[in-house]
Amino acid sequence: MTDPRALLRSMFDAAVAAAQPALCLPAHLPQPPKGKTVVIGAGKASAAMAQAMEKHWPGAIDGVVVTRYGYEVPCERIEIIQAAHPVPDAASEQASKRLFDKVSGLTEDDLVIALISGGGSSLLVAPAQGLTLADKQAVNKALLASGATISEMNCVRRHLSDIKGGRLAAACHPARLVTLLISDVPGDDPVDIASGPTVGDPSTCADALAIIDRYGIAIPGAVRARLESGEGETVKPDDPRLARAETRMITAPQMALVAAAQVALDAGITPYILGDSLEGEARDLGLAMAGIARQVIVHEQPFKRPCVLLSGGETTVTLKGTGRGGRNVEFLLSLAVALNGLKGVYGAAGDTDGVDGAEEIAGAICTPDTLERAWAKGINPRASLDNNDGHGFFQSLGDSIITGPTLTNVNDFRAIYIE
C-alpha cells in the first residue's frame, strides 16, 4: 500500500537530486582555450557548479562566484563569495565588483565560463549611475510584494543595473564566453535567469516603467528618472561585444518533473506533468488544482485514479497579510482550503532551492485531515491564508518540508496524489 506522505517527499527529493550540478554540469563543458580559463558566476547553485567545474575541468582555472549565505561549498581554485537573498546587501555589491575585476583585460585566446542560476538577481548587484544600494533594496522589496511575475521583476532589475542585462557579458569581450545555466524561471528564457548578466536583452526602459506603473509600485525618484530618460538601456542581443557569447542550458524545471514522474511510475502510479511553467497568483492556482482533483475523484476525468498531478513554474503572492509565508505554502494552503477535507487527495509543494519566501523551509505537505487537525489546534485555515501565513500554518501541524540548502534551484515543485 502506498504511503502518500512518503511518495510525495520522495518525488520532491528526486526533483532536487536531478538538478544537482555534479550530475548535470560535466557534459556541457566547452573545450579548453589556448589562453586562460576564468570562471565567474552567481546564483544559489553557483558554488556547487564551481565545485563541479573544479572536479571536471582538465586544465588550470581561476575565478569567483557569489551564492546565497549558507550555500557555500569547498572550492580550491574558485573563490566563493556569499551574499543576501531575496533582498541584496553590501556583499552583493562587492561581489559584482569582484566579477568585473576578474574579467578585465582578457584576450581573444581566453575563455570565460559563467555559472548562472536562480537567485543571481539579488546576489549580483551593481546600482546604475545615480542610484544607490538602498534604492535597489527598496525596489526589490516593492517588487516582491507587488504580485509581479518573475519575468516582470527581472525586467525592472535589468534596467537599474550596471551588471545585469548583458553588461557582464560585454565586459568579457573579446574573450569567448560560455554561460552554463540552471533555469528557475517559467519558459527557461536566459534573459530572466538571474536577470541575464551574460546574455543580450531585447526589453527596454519603457517596458520596465510600464511594469512599475501597472502594479502601482512606489519607487525612488532617481529610479523613475533613470527609466524615463532611457539611460538604463541594456546590452541588446545584436551587440558586437556578444558575438562570441553562447549559452547552454544544463538543467531546467522539466527535467526535475520528469525525475519525479519516474518515482511515481516505480510505485505503480501514473504521473501527469501538467506544465513546467505555471504562473499566476499562488492561491488562484491552488483553487484551480483543487477543482481538477475533485473532477478526478468524482468522475475520473480527465485522469483515472490512482494518479499524480505534477507541475512546476513560479507563482506570485500579492502580500496583504503579516504572516510568515511563501508562494509554495500559499498554494498548498489554498489547495487544502478548497478541497475542504476531500478524501483521497494529498498535496506537496516546495521550492527546489530549499527556501520558500524568506524562510529556511522548502514547503509543506497537505492531507485530507489537514483542516481538521488545524481546527483542533484552534487555527482557522482561511484566516491563515488571508494573512499569508502558510509557514505558520503548516509548521504548527508538523507538515513543513525542511531540506536545508539544496545547492540547486529549478523553481517550484508541486505534486497532487489522488488515490
MOFEN-V637746 format. One record per residue. N is the residue number from 0. BURIAL is # if it has 16 or more other ideal C-beta (glycine too) atoms within 10 Angstrom, else .. Layout:
# MOFEN-V637746
n->N burial->BURIAL
n->N burial->BURIAL
This chain:
# MOFEN-V637746
n->0 burial->.
n->1 burial->.
n->2 burial->.
n->3 burial->#
n->4 burial->.
n->5 burial->.
n->6 burial->#
n->7 burial->#
n->8 burial->#
n->9 burial->#
n->10 burial->#
n->11 burial->#
n->12 burial->#
n->13 burial->#
n->14 burial->#
n->15 burial->#
n->16 burial->.
n->17 burial->#
n->18 burial->#
n->19 burial->#
n->20 burial->#
n->21 burial->.
n->22 burial->.
n->23 burial->#
n->24 burial->#
n->25 burial->.
n->26 burial->.
n->27 burial->.
n->28 burial->#
n->29 burial->.
n->30 burial->.
n->31 burial->.
n->32 burial->#
n->33 burial->.
n->34 burial->.
n->35 burial->#
n->36 burial->#
n->37 burial->#
n->38 burial->#
n->39 burial->#
n->40 burial->#
n->41 burial->#
n->42 burial->#
n->43 burial->#
n->44 burial->#
n->45 burial->#
n->46 burial->#
n->47 burial->#
n->48 burial->#
n->49 burial->#
n->50 burial->#
n->51 burial->#
n->52 burial->#
n->53 burial->#
n->54 burial->.
n->55 burial->.
n->56 burial->#
n->57 burial->.
n->58 burial->.
n->59 burial->.
n->60 burial->#
n->61 burial->.
n->62 burial->#
n->63 burial->#
n->64 burial->#
n->65 burial->#
n->66 burial->#
n->67 burial->#
n->68 burial->.
n->69 burial->.
n->70 burial->#
n->71 burial->#
n->72 burial->#
n->73 burial->.
n->74 burial->#
n->75 burial->.
n->76 burial->.
n->77 burial->#
n->78 burial->.
n->79 burial->#
n->80 burial->#
n->81 burial->#
n->82 burial->#
n->83 burial->#
n->84 burial->#
n->85 burial->#
n->86 burial->#
n->87 burial->#
n->88 burial->#
n->89 burial->.
n->90 burial->.
n->91 burial->#
n->92 burial->#
n->93 burial->.
n->94 burial->#
n->95 burial->#
n->96 burial->.
n->97 burial->.
n->98 burial->#
n->99 burial->#
n->100 burial->.
n->101 burial->#
n->102 burial->#
n->103 burial->.
n->104 burial->.
n->105 burial->#
n->106 burial->.
n->107 burial->.
n->108 burial->.
n->109 burial->#
n->110 burial->#
n->111 burial->#
n->112 burial->#
n->113 burial->#
n->114 burial->#
n->115 burial->#
n->116 burial->#
n->117 burial->#
n->118 burial->#
n->119 burial->#
n->120 burial->#
n->121 burial->#
n->122 burial->#
n->123 burial->#
n->124 burial->#
n->125 burial->#
n->126 burial->#
n->127 burial->#
n->128 burial->.
n->129 burial->.
n->130 burial->#
n->131 burial->.
n->132 burial->.
n->133 burial->.
n->134 burial->#
n->135 burial->#
n->136 burial->#
n->137 burial->#
n->138 burial->#
n->139 burial->#
n->140 burial->.
n->141 burial->#
n->142 burial->#
n->143 burial->#
n->144 burial->.
n->145 burial->#
n->146 burial->#
n->147 burial->#
n->148 burial->#
n->149 burial->#
n->150 burial->#
n->151 burial->#
n->152 burial->#
n->153 burial->#
n->154 burial->#
n->155 burial->#
n->156 burial->#
n->157 burial->#
n->158 burial->#
n->159 burial->#
n->160 burial->#
n->161 burial->#
n->162 burial->#
n->163 burial->#
n->164 burial->#
n->165 burial->#
n->166 burial->#
n->167 burial->#
n->168 burial->#
n->169 burial->#
n->170 burial->#
n->171 burial->#
n->172 burial->#
n->173 burial->.
n->174 burial->#
n->175 burial->#
n->176 burial->#
n->177 burial->#
n->178 burial->#
n->179 burial->#
n->180 burial->#
n->181 burial->#
n->182 burial->#
n->183 burial->#
n->184 burial->#
n->185 burial->#
n->186 burial->.
n->187 burial->#
n->188 burial->.
n->189 burial->#
n->190 burial->#
n->191 burial->#
n->192 burial->#
n->193 burial->#
n->194 burial->#
n->195 burial->#
n->196 burial->#
n->197 burial->#
n->198 burial->#
n->199 burial->#
n->200 burial->#
n->201 burial->.
n->202 burial->#
n->203 burial->#
n->204 burial->#
n->205 burial->.
n->206 burial->#
n->207 burial->#
n->208 burial->#
n->209 burial->.
n->210 burial->#
n->211 burial->#
n->212 burial->.
n->213 burial->.
n->214 burial->#
n->215 burial->.
n->216 burial->#
n->217 burial->.
n->218 burial->#
n->219 burial->#
n->220 burial->.
n->221 burial->#
n->222 burial->#
n->223 burial->.
n->224 burial->.
n->225 burial->#
n->226 burial->#
n->227 burial->.
n->228 burial->.
n->229 burial->.
n->230 burial->.
n->231 burial->#
n->232 burial->#
n->233 burial->#
n->234 burial->#
n->235 burial->.
n->236 burial->.
n->237 burial->.
n->238 burial->#
n->239 burial->.
n->240 burial->#
n->241 burial->#
n->242 burial->.
n->243 burial->#
n->244 burial->#
n->245 burial->.
n->246 burial->#
n->247 burial->.
n->248 burial->#
n->249 burial->#
n->250 burial->#
n->251 burial->#
n->252 burial->#
n->253 burial->#
n->254 burial->#
n->255 burial->#
n->256 burial->#
n->257 burial->#
n->258 burial->#
n->259 burial->#
n->260 burial->#
n->261 burial->.
n->262 burial->#
n->263 burial->#
n->264 burial->.
n->265 burial->.
n->266 burial->#
n->267 burial->.
n->268 burial->#
n->269 burial->.
n->270 burial->#
n->271 burial->#
n->272 burial->#
n->273 burial->.
n->274 burial->.
n->275 burial->#
n->276 burial->#
n->277 burial->#
n->278 burial->#
n->279 burial->.
n->280 burial->#
n->281 burial->#
n->282 burial->#
n->283 burial->.
n->284 burial->#
n->285 burial->#
n->286 burial->#
n->287 burial->.
n->288 burial->#
n->289 burial->#
n->290 burial->.
n->291 burial->#
n->292 burial->#
n->293 burial->#
n->294 burial->.
n->295 burial->#
n->296 burial->#
n->297 burial->.
n->298 burial->.
n->299 burial->.
n->300 burial->.
n->301 burial->.
n->302 burial->#
n->303 burial->.
n->304 burial->.
n->305 burial->#
n->306 burial->#
n->307 burial->#
n->308 burial->#
n->309 burial->#
n->310 burial->#
n->311 burial->#
n->312 burial->#
n->313 burial->#
n->314 burial->#
n->315 burial->#
n->316 burial->#
n->317 burial->.
n->318 burial->.
n->319 burial->.
n->320 burial->.
n->321 burial->.
n->322 burial->#
n->323 burial->#
n->324 burial->#
n->325 burial->#
n->326 burial->#
n->327 burial->#
n->328 burial->#
n->329 burial->#
n->330 burial->#
n->331 burial->#
n->332 burial->#
n->333 burial->#
n->334 burial->#
n->335 burial->#
n->336 burial->#
n->337 burial->#
n->338 burial->#
n->339 burial->.
n->340 burial->.
n->341 burial->.
n->342 burial->.
n->343 burial->.
n->344 burial->#
n->345 burial->#
n->346 burial->#
n->347 burial->#
n->348 burial->#
n->349 burial->#
n->350 burial->#
n->351 burial->#
n->352 burial->#
n->353 burial->#
n->354 burial->#
n->355 burial->#
n->356 burial->#
n->357 burial->.
n->358 burial->#
n->359 burial->.
n->360 burial->#
n->361 burial->#
n->362 burial->#
n->363 burial->#
n->364 burial->#
n->365 burial->#
n->366 burial->#
n->367 burial->#
n->368 burial->.
n->369 burial->#
n->370 burial->#
n->371 burial->.
n->372 burial->.
n->373 burial->#
n->374 burial->.
n->375 burial->.
n->376 burial->.
n->377 burial->.
n->378 burial->#
n->379 burial->.
n->380 burial->#
n->381 burial->.
n->382 burial->.
n->383 burial->#
n->384 burial->#
n->385 burial->.
n->386 burial->#
n->387 burial->#
n->388 burial->#
n->389 burial->#
n->390 burial->#
n->391 burial->#
n->392 burial->#
n->393 burial->#
n->394 burial->#
n->395 burial->#
n->396 burial->#
n->397 burial->.
n->398 burial->#
n->399 burial->#
n->400 burial->#
n->401 burial->.
n->402 burial->#
n->403 burial->.
n->404 burial->#
n->405 burial->#
n->406 burial->#
n->407 burial->#
n->408 burial->#
n->409 burial->#
n->410 burial->#
n->411 burial->#
n->412 burial->#
n->413 burial->#
n->414 burial->#
n->415 burial->#
n->416 burial->#
n->417 burial->#
n->418 burial->.
